[in-house]
Amino acid sequence: MRGPLVALGFGAMLTAGIAMVAALVVLALLVAPALVALAWNVLDLGAAIGLGTLGFWGCVLLGWFLAAPMAIRLIMVLIVFIADPAWLDDAARVHWPEPTLRNLLAIVILLVVASMSHGSSGGRDRRPRREAAPGA
């Protein structure tokens, strides 16, 4: 009788782990674009630095770009260069935003989105542990 109960316990633990990972992925894919839209369009960071507002897909792509690890960012940049290199020919008049609380809050929100993929090192400590002195 104990064998099936153990199997059910491992199955429940595995299912809960998969559900948690799926929820985190969905949350990251939805929260990052929402925070970008808040910072860029609602708090007007785009207008403050001399750029326009972002549409839906602009917010989605920028949110995913900021929340992705560096390897994914490089792949996204390569796709843009390969797909349409003439896209970078247009000149933009970008300038520093005014030092207001609204712009500071928008920049902090974008920094939070950019740090989403760097939250944890997987629980491993990269430094080797020092052994205790003999007899201590």
C-alpha positions as CSV (number, residue, x, y, z in Angstrom):
1,M,0.0,0.0,0.0
2,R,2.9,2.3,0.7
3,G,4.2,2.1,-2.9
4,P,1.2,3.7,-4.6
5,L,1.0,6.4,-2.0
6,V,4.7,7.3,-2.5
7,A,4.1,7.4,-6.3
8,L,1.1,9.7,-5.8
9,G,3.2,11.9,-3.6
10,F,6.0,12.3,-6.1
11,G,3.4,12.8,-8.9
12,A,1.7,15.5,-6.9
13,M,5.1,17.2,-6.1
14,L,6.1,17.0,-9.8
15,T,2.7,18.4,-10.9
16,A,2.9,21.3,-8.4
17,G,6.5,22.1,-9.6
18,I,5.4,22.1,-13.3
19,A,2.4,24.3,-12.4
20,M,4.6,26.7,-10.5
21,V,7.1,27.0,-13.4
22,A,4.3,27.5,-15.9
23,A,2.7,30.2,-13.7
24,L,6.0,32.0,-13.4
25,V,6.6,31.9,-17.1
26,V,3.1,33.2,-17.9
27,L,3.5,35.9,-15.2
28,A,6.8,37.0,-16.6
29,L,5.4,37.1,-20.2
30,L,2.4,39.2,-19.0
31,V,3.9,41.4,-16.3
32,A,7.0,42.6,-18.2
33,P,5.0,44.2,-21.1
34,A,2.4,45.6,-18.6
35,L,5.2,47.3,-16.6
36,V,6.8,48.6,-19.9
37,A,3.4,50.1,-21.0
38,L,3.0,51.7,-17.6
39,A,6.5,53.3,-17.6
40,W,6.6,54.2,-21.3
41,N,3.0,55.2,-22.1
42,V,1.3,56.1,-18.8
43,L,4.2,57.8,-17.2
44,D,5.3,59.3,-20.5
45,L,8.9,58.3,-20.5
46,G,8.9,57.9,-24.2
47,A,7.8,61.5,-24.7
48,A,10.2,62.7,-22.0
49,I,13.2,61.3,-23.9
50,G,12.0,62.5,-27.3
51,L,10.4,59.3,-28.6
52,G,6.8,58.4,-29.3
53,T,4.5,56.1,-27.5
54,L,4.6,52.4,-28.0
55,G,1.8,50.3,-29.3
56,F,0.7,46.9,-28.0
57,W,3.4,44.9,-29.8
58,G,6.0,47.5,-29.1
59,C,5.4,47.1,-25.3
60,V,5.3,43.3,-25.6
61,L,8.6,43.1,-27.5
62,L,10.4,45.7,-25.3
63,G,9.2,43.9,-22.2
64,W,10.3,40.5,-23.4
65,F,13.6,42.1,-24.6
66,L,14.3,43.7,-21.2
67,A,13.2,40.6,-19.2
68,A,15.2,38.1,-21.3
69,P,18.6,36.8,-20.6
70,M,21.5,38.2,-22.6
71,A,21.7,35.4,-25.1
72,I,18.0,35.9,-26.1
73,R,18.6,39.6,-26.4
74,L,21.5,39.0,-28.8
75,I,19.3,36.7,-30.9
76,M,16.5,39.3,-31.0
77,V,19.0,42.0,-32.1
78,L,20.4,39.7,-34.8
79,I,16.9,39.0,-36.1
80,V,16.2,42.8,-36.4
81,F,19.5,43.3,-38.3
82,I,18.9,40.4,-40.6
83,A,15.2,41.1,-41.2
84,D,15.4,44.9,-41.8
85,P,18.8,46.6,-41.5
86,A,17.5,49.8,-43.1
87,W,15.3,50.2,-39.9
88,L,18.3,51.8,-38.2
89,D,18.7,54.5,-40.9
90,D,16.1,56.8,-39.3
91,A,17.5,59.4,-37.0
92,A,15.9,60.0,-33.6
93,R,16.3,63.1,-31.4
94,V,16.7,61.4,-28.1
95,H,17.7,63.5,-25.1
96,W,18.0,63.1,-21.3
97,P,14.6,63.4,-19.6
98,E,13.9,66.1,-17.1
99,P,14.8,65.1,-13.5
100,T,11.2,64.7,-12.2
101,L,9.7,62.1,-9.9
102,R,7.6,60.7,-12.7
103,N,10.6,60.1,-14.9
104,L,12.5,58.6,-12.0
105,L,9.7,56.2,-11.3
106,A,9.4,55.2,-15.0
107,I,13.1,54.5,-15.2
108,V,13.0,52.4,-12.0
109,I,10.1,50.4,-13.4
110,L,12.1,49.6,-16.6
111,L,15.1,48.7,-14.4
112,V,12.9,46.2,-12.5
113,V,11.8,44.7,-15.7
114,A,15.4,44.5,-16.9
115,S,16.5,42.7,-13.7
116,M,13.7,40.1,-13.9
117,S,16.0,37.5,-15.5
118,H,18.8,38.1,-13.1
119,G,16.9,37.3,-9.9
120,S,18.5,34.1,-8.7
121,S,21.7,32.2,-9.4
122,G,20.0,28.8,-8.9
123,G,20.8,28.6,-5.2
124,R,24.5,27.7,-5.8
125,D,27.3,29.6,-4.2
126,R,30.1,30.1,-6.7
127,R,32.7,30.7,-3.9
128,P,34.3,27.6,-2.5
129,R,33.6,27.0,1.2
130,R,36.5,27.4,3.6
131,E,37.1,24.4,5.7
132,A,37.1,24.8,9.5
133,A,40.5,24.8,11.1
134,P,41.5,21.4,12.6
135,G,40.6,21.1,16.2
136,A,38.2,24.1,16.1
